[in-house]
Amino acid sequence: MNKPLILTTPKGIAKWPYLNEPDKEFNPEGLFHTKLSCSKADSVNIKKAIDDMIAQEVKKQHDQNPDKEIKKSYPYTEEGDDIIFNFKMKASGVRKSDKKPFTQEPNIVNADLTLFDKGQKIWGDSILKITFEPYAWNMSIGIGCTLRIKTVQVLELVTGKLSDTLGDLKAEPVVAPKVNQEAPHNDY
């Protein structure tokens, strides 16, 4: 059996992280996930490794059925000078190999590689590095690659910040609302 490929990202900015506890909104088994925005220049080798894995699956599919249309799904998007990678890890499930249930969570460490205090929450804009296993797949919906989280290194932690959801609202003096004094007409 081949040893799985394990890669590590350059440092990047976390977007919508669910790393401390699994997201169960659309999956009752839970899913740890985050997007990580990294510099394109620093991510060339990772992008190439992912693209090569997908290309190998496309070649296998083409060798089996040259006429079949192939849809590809990439675990990243490119925005300007950045690549935004999409990382995932199932929190629980049943193993296919032995039908036994499992639970798992990402290994999270500090910048100095000591264990991360799980009492702290990792918020968006935290600076992270992620060690992951790219896993190529070929299913009826197409060919793609999932980036399976192994270890998250927290380089700069953001634990909470005030949200700027007020926009241009400003405090105004309290004024009683106007009340219409006319009684409604009841035509019975």
Order of alpha helices (4+ residues) and beta strands (2+ residues): beta-beta-beta-alpha-beta-beta-beta-beta-beta-beta-beta-beta
